[in-house]
Amino acid sequence: MRLQEQGMQYRRDDDGAMPVSKLVRRMKNVLEIEIGDVWVEGEVSNLRKQA
C-alpha cells in the first residue's frame, strides 16, 4: 500500500505492518514540515490532579 501526500511516498515495511513508533515519527516530520509552529485553542476535559 502506498500513501501519497504532496509528493511524499510512505510504504509499509516488507511484512505489511508498520510499527506505531515509525508511523508517529513520520507523521511528526510531516506536520513539522508542512504546518510548522501553530497555536491551538480549546478546552481541557477530564483533567485530574495526581495524588
Residue pairs with C-beta under 8 A, 6 or more apart in sequence:
1 11
1 12
2 9
2 10
2 11
3 9
3 10
5 30
6 34
8 30
10 26
12 18
13 19
13 22
